[in-house]
Amino acid sequence: MGVIAVILLAWLIGRSGRIITAENTPWSSRLAQIVGINPPIPTEDPKDPNPMPKKEADRLDFLLLGIRGDDQKSIETEGGLLTDTILIASINKTNGQTALISIPRDLSIDMMVYSAKGAPVQVTGKINQAYERGLAKSDGLGVAQKIFSKVTGIYIDQVVVFDFNAFQSIVEQLGGIDIYLAQPFKEPTQWGYEFSLPAGNNHLNGQQALYYVRSRFSSSDFDRSRRQQQVIAAIKSKALTLNMLKDPNTIISLYKTLRNDIRTTLQLWDISDLIKLANSFKTNTKIKNLSLTTDNLLYETKTAKGEYILLPKGDNFSEIQKALAGIVSAPN
């Protein structure tokens, strides 16, 4: 919970400086929908095999999406709005127990949801398109929230989209992070030179942490998911060690750094509740980890066009939903 609060609350403190975007609907538009000027959002198909799950009163479930960036160059030439990182953080409000779940970007889906304005949004193909498809209907966060809720069976309370600049800045603001490697890590070509880390204890700066979590040429996406979870845990540990939530100056500084690189559904009125909740948890609470891989719930295949994809075993999401329900509801 500490890492989530540190990453998100800094952004929220001054969010009013960035009000009207595609992701922050003006109050006039919201009022129009309330009074019926905008068409109502269609109801769900009762025969939908993956209905929207119910909100859990004793949990907070966050969807964290990492993108390359939403500047014009990234969008046009680098797939900047496709999500490289997909994580769900599920926090038990009572004891602070956190489950961190990685979903591979190559998981293929065929699903239709409605945007905030009632426009149908069809996502057929890799799940890393969900945010981008939603943005095309001016509701990237909302569409991603619905898609990932329906796939996982976990009601997503809040969505956070961050780019690589935000990730690096967070690590730098913390003064770097510490990770332990059981064996050396090497990425020979992806970054234009050989990036390597020795076995044992490593202290990473922002760029090193980014290279470590993004490297994939020398390993698999599944291994990359494991590394992402490792770094998130390291960020949480460092943030709690520094007592960042009790230092307003640090939070304000982080906000100023991140405000252009994060999008979120969180609102100003969520701040105090999140801070109180985060400060009530023990710092030694362990994170439960699960990555969806071909070793457990997925299998590899190719489309008719030869594109590599992952599908759920059984060709439906029921086993995934059952497994995730077990990890987010299991006691300490």
Secondary structure, DSSP 8 states (H G I E B T S, - for coil): -HHHHHHHHHHHHTGGGG--BTTB--HHHHHHHHHTSS-------TT-SS------TTEEEEEEEEES--SHHHHHHS-TTSEEEEEEEEEETTT--EEEEE--TTBEEEEEEE-TTS-EEEEEEEGGGHHHHHHTTT-HHHHHHHHHHHHHS----EEEEEEHHHHHHHHHHTT-EEEEESS-EEESSTTSS-EEE-SEEEEE-HHHHHHHHH--TTS-HHHHHHHHHHHHHHHHHHHHHTTGGG-HHHHHHHHHHHTTTEEES--GGGHHHHHHHHHTS-TT--EEEEE--TTTTEEEEE-TT--EEEEEGGGSSHHHHHHHHHHHH---
